[in-house]
Amino acid sequence: MATAAINSKQCFICKKEKSNLFPCGGCSEKFCNIDLPKHHQEHVVELEKIANDCDTFQQTISEQQQDLTHHPLIQQVNEWERDSIMKIKQTAEDCRQRLIKSTDDNIIEMKKKLNQFIA
């Protein structure tokens, strides 16, 4: 018990017994008036690093969001679109050619029958 009482009156950094110790709200340790500003500065540096990491992360997300045109899945969708359009165009052209041939064949057949009727 005596050790706990001595430790509670010691500065966490310098370990010196001080009559005026100040608790840190961030870590709940007690510091003398000389070491508290140093400890506070350590927290400031840590928070700045966290803020910088957060900014870097947000910048990375923004860059990726803006550069979606080069995303492999977007490129795959673009390729699928081009292939689908080509297939549709080819199918439409095939249908046109069949219709033209069928119409030509029907016209020729009608002319033959008409000629047979007239002759």
Secondary structure, DSSP 8 states (H G I E B T S, - for coil): -HHHHHHHTB-TTT--B-S--EE-TTT--EE-TTHHHHHHHHHHHHHHHHHHHHHHHHHHHHHHHHTGGGSHHHHHHHHHHHHHHHHHHHHHHHHHHHHHHHHHHHHHHHHHHHHHHH-
